[in-house]
């Protein structure tokens, strides 16, 4: 996040009208939602974290409902894969960048200078906070309109989803490793309780372990399973 001048609550709301399609009634709440704890004079960052929590749930609900309508023949496993691809930190970070959200977030210089995974998570968190305010300010329809605007094209662009990586690995292991069962291990857990980052390794028989990370244990396990499948040539990188 680049350093930017601090916008007033009114200027921030006006900057987001075109990007969200919504005219915000409670502009002070919007400003709180897009002010990271690092930019506050005290440690009263509770608003920001609560908004992230709510926005994550609203996004998951709307995208799940959208996928059910868009892919009426898809099985639960495929829907879950598509959902994960649309609501993970990388996807949210890309959309936040697309709408220019990082330049509107108030954050301390130490946070603005983050890179890599931490920057990705920060941008994802900011977008979740914005979704929460859309929901609180305009109800589910305001949040739904915004989410459909940016997530619907992405849902169509995602090709036929692969099978669940853990399921694929289990079946491959049975054939390639004489009935061996994948064994997952949590190697690390970092970050605050509301935004953890798990690192998981998976081992199959005599094959070298593979490592994956994610914002939940399940996501990290899926990433580790996919990494092993890719490394062993079971899946292609395409």
C-alpha positions in Angstrom: 0.0 0.0 0.0 1.5 3.3 -1.1 1.4 6.3 1.2 -1.5 8.6 0.4 -3.0 11.7 1.9 -5.7 11.1 4.4 -9.1 11.6 2.9 -12.0 13.0 4.9 -15.0 10.7 5.5 -17.0 12.5 2.8 -14.1 12.4 0.3 -13.6 8.7 1.0 -17.3 8.0 0.5 -17.4 9.9 -2.8 -14.3 8.1 -4.0 -16.1 4.8 -3.5 -19.5 5.6 -5.1 -18.5 4.7 -8.6 -16.4 1.7 -7.5 -19.1 0.2 -5.4 -22.3 1.5 -7.0 -23.5 2.6 -3.5 -24.0 6.0 -1.8 -22.9 5.6 1.8 -25.2 7.0 4.5 -22.9 6.4 7.4 -19.6 7.8 6.2 -17.9 7.8 9.5 -18.4 4.0 9.8 -16.9 3.6 6.3 -13.9 5.6 7.4 -13.4 3.4 10.5 -13.7 0.3 8.4 -10.9 1.4 6.1 -8.6 2.6 8.9 -6.1 0.0 9.9 -5.2 -0.2 13.6 -1.6 0.9 12.7 -3.0 4.3 11.7 -4.9 4.9 15.0 -3.5 7.0 17.8 -4.5 4.2 20.2 -4.9 0.4 19.8 -8.6 0.7 19.3 -8.6 -1.4 16.1 -11.6 -3.5 17.1 -13.8 -1.9 14.4 -11.5 -2.9 11.6 -11.3 -6.5 12.8 -15.0 -6.8 13.4 -15.7 -5.5 9.9 -13.3 -8.1 8.4 -15.1 -10.9 10.3 -18.5 -9.8 9.0 -17.4 -9.1 5.4 -15.9 -12.5 5.1 -19.2 -14.2 6.0 -21.3 -12.0 3.7 -18.9 -12.6 0.8 -19.0 -16.4 1.4 -22.8 -16.4 1.5 -23.3 -14.3 -1.7 -20.6 -16.1 -3.7 -22.0 -19.5 -2.7 -25.5 -18.5 -3.7 -24.1 -17.1 -7.0 -22.3 -20.3 -7.8 -25.4 -22.4 -7.1 -27.3 -20.4 -9.6 -24.5 -20.2 -12.2 -23.6 -23.9 -12.1 -26.8 -25.8 -11.4 -25.3 -29.1 -12.5 -22.1 -28.9 -10.4 -21.5 -31.3 -7.5 -20.7 -30.1 -4.0 -17.0 -30.8 -4.5 -16.7 -28.7 -7.6 -18.7 -25.9 -6.0 -16.4 -25.9 -3.0 -13.3 -25.7 -5.3 -14.8 -22.8 -7.2 -15.8 -21.0 -4.0 -12.3 -21.3 -2.6 -10.8 -20.0 -5.8 -13.1 -16.9 -5.6 -12.8 -16.0 -1.9 -9.1 -16.8 -1.1 -6.8 -14.0 -0.2 -5.2 -13.8 -3.6 -8.5 -13.3 -5.4 -9.5 -10.6 -2.9 -6.2 -8.9 -3.2 -6.6 -8.7 -7.0 -10.0 -7.2 -6.7 -8.9 -4.7 -4.1 -6.2 -3.6 -6.5 -8.6 -3.5 -9.4 -10.8 -1.0 -7.7 -8.0 1.0 -6.2 -8.8 0.2 -2.6 -5.3 0.1 -1.2 -4.8 3.8 -1.9 -7.9 4.6 0.2 -6.9 2.6 3.3 -5.4 4.5 6.2 -2.4 2.5 7.5 0.8 3.2 9.3 4.0 3.4 7.3 5.3 0.0 8.6 2.1 -1.6 7.3 2.1 0.2 3.9 5.6 -1.1 3.3 4.7 -4.8 3.7 5.1 -7.1 0.7 4.5 -10.7 -0.2 1.8 -12.6 1.6 1.3 -10.0 4.4 0.5 -7.4 1.8 -1.9 -9.8 0.1 -3.7 -10.5 3.4 -3.9 -6.8 4.2 -5.6 -6.0 0.9 -7.9 -8.9 1.3 -8.8 -7.7 4.8 -9.6 -4.2 3.6 -11.9 -5.6 0.9 -13.7 -7.7 3.5 -14.1 -4.6 5.6 -15.6 -2.7 2.7 -18.1 -5.5 2.0 -19.2 -5.4 5.7 -19.9 -1.7 5.5 -21.8 -2.2 2.2 -24.0 -4.8 4.0 -24.5 -2.6 7.1 -25.2 0.5 5.2 -27.4 -0.8 2.4 -28.4 -4.3 3.4 -27.7 -7.6 1.6 -28.7 -6.2 -1.8 -26.1 -3.5 -1.7 -23.4 -6.1 -0.8 -24.8 -8.5 -3.4 -24.7 -6.0 -6.2 -21.1 -5.1 -5.5 -20.0 -8.8 -5.2 -21.8 -9.8 -8.4 -20.2 -6.9 -10.2 -16.6 -8.1 -9.5 -16.9 -11.8 -8.7 -19.4 -12.9 -11.4 -17.0 -12.4 -14.3 -14.3 -14.3 -12.4 -16.6 -17.2 -11.7 -17.2 -17.5 -15.4 -13.5 -17.2 -16.2 -12.6 -20.1 -14.0 -12.4 -23.3 -16.0 -13.8 -26.6 -15.1 -12.6 -27.0 -11.5 -10.2 -29.8 -10.7 -11.2 -32.5 -8.3 -10.6 -31.9 -4.6 -6.8 -32.1 -4.2 -7.0 -34.1 -1.0 -9.3 -36.6 -2.6 -7.1 -36.8 -5.7 -4.0 -37.3 -3.6 -5.6 -40.1 -1.5 -6.6 -42.0 -4.6 -3.2 -41.5 -6.2 -1.4 -42.6 -3.0 -3.4 -45.8 -2.9 -2.2 -46.7 -6.4 1.3 -45.2 -6.4 2.4 -46.0 -2.8 0.9 -49.4 -2.2 -2.1 -48.3 -0.3 -0.3 -45.6 1.7 -2.5 -42.9 3.3 -1.5 -39.2 3.1 -0.4 -37.9 6.5 -0.8 -34.2 7.1 1.1 -32.2 9.7 0.7 -28.6 10.9 4.2 -27.1 10.8 3.4 -23.5 11.7 0.6 -21.2 12.7 1.2 -17.5 12.4 -0.8 -14.3 12.7 -3.7 -13.2 14.9 -6.7 -15.4 15.8 -8.9 -13.5 13.3 -6.5 -13.9 10.4 -4.2 -16.9 10.9 -1.8 -18.4 8.4 -1.3 -22.1 8.6 1.6 -24.0 7.0 1.0 -27.7 6.5 3.2 -30.6 5.1 1.9 -33.8 3.6 3.8 -37.1 3.4 2.9 -40.1 1.3 4.9 -43.3 1.8 8.5 -42.8 0.7 7.8 -39.7 -1.4 9.3 -36.4 -0.2 6.8 -34.3 1.7 5.2 -31.2 0.1 4.2 -28.0 1.8 1.3 -25.6 1.5 -0.2 -22.7 3.3 -3.6 -21.1 3.8 -5.9 -19.1 6.0 -7.4 -22.2 7.4 -6.1 -25.7 8.1 -8.3 -27.1 5.3 -7.0 -24.6 2.8 -3.4 -25.3 3.8 -3.9 -29.1 3.5 -5.5 -28.6 0.1 -2.5 -26.5 -1.0 0.0 -29.1 0.3 -1.9 -31.9 -1.5 -2.0 -29.9 -4.7 1.8 -29.1 -4.4 2.6 -32.8 -4.2 0.3 -33.7 -7.1 1.9 -31.0 -9.2 5.5 -32.1 -8.3 4.8 -35.7 -9.1 3.2 -34.9 -12.4 -0.2 -36.1 -11.5 -1.5 -32.6 -12.2 -0.2 -30.2 -14.8 0.5 -26.6 -13.9 -2.0 -25.3 -16.5 
